[in-house]
């Protein structure tokens, strides 16, 4: 294996695959990145057995392939070396069987590597069950739902995000049973099979990090029984699935409605934020919202510390008094886009719904907290 | 107590004094900030018994004093409230004896406070033994020396920075006995007494944070037997001193010299940084520098991981081979200003000295490490 590669190209690929490296992995070889150099491409692979990321650098002006070969190298060191090396191009070659030399004009590193035969076999064959959607929509969908998953391993299905596909409709939901985020995406092509999978929240978080924000192409989602592969640009991202039945979250969304309140999202967020200052140490962060005679009040109190009252004039002749978690409200508000948010009230001990004023694709729901 | 104050003015004062609040303080009232409102000023004080910070806001356009009074309020909450309140001005007043109301048009907080009689008496009378120097010089002096103090409480004097004043010369030194930073400042006025004090490193670190970087005035250093007060702008910063005898660090600086090497600081820093990639997990971070026939080489190796060799052409016909801690070298290099650094070599088992090419005021010293 011997090649010369543009530093920035290799660094970006290493940064991407290294998201699959886990420092607490108990299988030593999985702390390594697999380099495979073919006649026409360099393939980098990393895995923690939960997710696998592969980046493919095709032969072009950025890479000069002198001879093929393969090796596994400690991910941490190679990443740090490539990041800190100076110059536009970097030379890499194997020597003494399992050693790798990385050099520029004035710097020379040699690292001990491992034969790729010792690296686990990971099947990344692409399924023919494939759904395609814009990278930007997938990235947005993850941002708007992934935060609402549960951290509690006792009910494992809720630690993932549920993706359902039926014909041209993709529905993505996340809930920790106290709140819910439900996002709908209309696919451009219809998909023949019914999809109902649960992807671990942590893995979607890693996918989010490497999904480019300035790429206007599509991502292909390859569906399997026990795993899913996302393919975009020159990257393949594989995640295991959580097995089990995801609850029917639509039952949580009320059909009746008391009234809607359209309100400036930022102003409302700041009110909730201030109202939670005096109880932001506690887990529950309970605040109380009251609407009366066109006045919205948010109050909160702690016997030990003090109390707070926030006011805002609203155009609303309805009355309600409802308590909820300020943390959940702020998280839901922060995922909504646009200047205005529509709050839907159903009753004093019923959920509160949140939607962007101009867009129905995302529904967030927060359960109230009984304070008496 | 009742007053109206410009939000930004109060926030800056609270930010400054809150540096003296310690979350792990065992005396509950010390988690509070003392508000004292007089006819002509508002005085805020916070202390953790180790440092005390006082900020004085004089009566002017920024504050409208309605009636005087005093109270102690939990620092954490008041800071968060003032930071998040909207509007240019904030109203604050006492009610029900020991409660404080903080309000703007749409927000109203009431906090439980404590009588200032329960706050410890802290004497901040200014000594007549005072040394004056520009804030920028003091800030720079702390940055260039404070990093070299010891973390080891076993030799308590080394956990502080030593300041000696003799006539017009101020000498500031810090050492952990493996390295040394020595900064000299020429005072504009001579000082009659001999000063030789040790200020805790942690306290100087807090002082550094509140010393303004855009203020071209002076700081007054008031000297006492067991404490020191720094006064600048509207702030008083008091620190206890460490008692004990500071070692004579000048003995560490060699008088003889083998040769000097003038080198680009940034290039050399990057070489040392790369050379330490393969051993940056370990405490010692040993790298070896070699000069031979106008070539400077830095090498490092780890049997388990691999090795690295960095090269640079230098204009130097001397020969040397010396090993040292890359971490110490990088820290010393990062505190020096200017594009070029002068390394002074004395011998293979003698200290290395570092100086800025154009400025003699800072000397850094690193002890070599024997590798055989």
Interface residues (C-beta under 8 A of the other chain):
Chain A: X74 X77 X80 X81 X84 X85 X86 X99 X106 X107 X108 X109 X110 X111 X112 X270 X271 X273 X274 X277 X278 X280 X304 X305 X306 X307 X308 X309 X310 X311 X312
Chain B: X74 X77 X80 X81 X84 X85 X86 X99 X106 X107 X108 X109 X110 X111 X112 X270 X271 X273 X274 X277 X278 X280 X304 X305 X306 X307 X308 X309 X310 X311 X312
